[in-house]
């Protein structure tokens, strides 16, 4: 016998400006972090689905995007100009980061909003 999927219903209030807060349980379910975006999908039967927006290469900081596009263009048009990073610069970077511990798998602190 197949297990029936439960539907999670959490009421939310729409403000005067047409805004609402995505409830914490939904943010956890969708693995949403600060600055993540969501998409709303309206189905023909009137159902609305909210999902985490999948990022693409064009998303993010517009300045960084233009810079990366510039680099890609420059590398394609001038491949002879590509040089390895000097060992002294790599060593300096390692020195600057020495002792810095980052756990990329650690959970972010919960917010109750």
C-alpha positions in Angstrom: 0.0 0.0 0.0 1.5 3.4 -1.0 2.0 6.0 1.7 -0.1 9.1 1.2 1.9 12.3 1.1 0.9 14.8 3.8 0.1 18.3 2.8 1.7 21.0 4.9 -0.6 24.0 5.3 0.7 27.1 7.1 -1.4 30.3 7.0 0.3 33.6 6.2 -1.1 37.1 6.1 -0.7 39.4 3.1 0.3 42.9 4.2 -1.2 46.2 2.8 1.7 46.2 0.3 0.9 42.7 -0.9 3.8 41.1 0.8 4.1 38.1 3.1 6.8 36.1 4.9 7.7 32.6 3.8 7.2 30.6 7.0 10.3 29.0 8.6 9.0 25.5 8.0 8.6 26.1 4.3 12.0 27.8 4.1 13.5 24.6 5.7 11.6 22.4 3.4 12.9 24.2 0.3 16.4 24.7 1.8 16.1 28.5 1.4 18.8 30.7 2.7 19.0 34.5 3.0 18.9 36.2 -0.5 17.6 33.0 -2.2 14.8 33.5 -4.5 11.5 31.6 -5.0 9.3 31.2 -8.0 5.5 30.9 -7.9 3.9 28.6 -10.5 0.2 29.0 -11.1 -1.4 25.8 -12.3 -4.5 25.6 -14.6 -6.7 24.4 -11.7 -5.9 27.5 -9.6 -3.3 25.8 -7.4 -0.1 27.8 -6.8 3.2 26.1 -6.1 6.2 27.8 -4.6 9.7 26.5 -5.3 13.3 27.5 -4.8 14.5 29.4 -7.9 17.3 27.5 -9.5 20.2 29.8 -10.1 21.8 30.1 -13.5 25.1 31.6 -14.7 23.2 34.9 -15.3 22.0 35.3 -11.7 23.8 37.1 -9.0 25.8 40.2 -8.8 25.5 42.1 -12.1 29.0 43.5 -11.8 30.6 40.1 -11.2 28.5 38.7 -14.1 29.9 41.4 -16.4 33.4 40.9 -15.2 33.2 37.1 -15.7 31.8 37.7 -19.2 34.7 40.0 -19.9 37.2 37.4 -18.7 35.6 34.6 -20.8 35.6 36.9 -23.9 39.3 37.9 -23.3 40.4 34.3 -22.7 38.7 33.2 -25.9 40.1 36.0 -28.0 43.6 36.2 -26.4 44.5 32.7 -25.1 48.3 33.5 -25.3 47.8 36.1 -22.6 46.8 33.5 -20.0 49.5 33.1 -17.4 49.7 30.9 -14.2 49.2 32.6 -10.9 52.7 33.3 -9.4 53.8 31.0 -6.6 54.4 34.0 -4.4 50.8 35.1 -4.7 49.5 31.6 -3.9 51.8 31.5 -0.8 50.5 34.9 0.3 46.9 33.7 0.0 47.7 30.6 2.0 49.3 32.8 4.7 46.3 35.1 4.9 43.9 32.1 5.2 46.0 30.2 7.7 44.0 29.3 10.8 40.7 30.2 9.3 38.2 27.3 9.7 35.1 27.1 7.5 32.6 24.3 7.7 30.6 24.5 4.4 28.3 21.8 5.6 27.4 23.4 8.9 23.9 24.6 9.3 23.2 28.3 9.4 21.7 29.7 12.6 17.9 29.4 12.7 15.8 32.6 12.5 12.3 32.5 13.9 10.8 34.9 11.4 
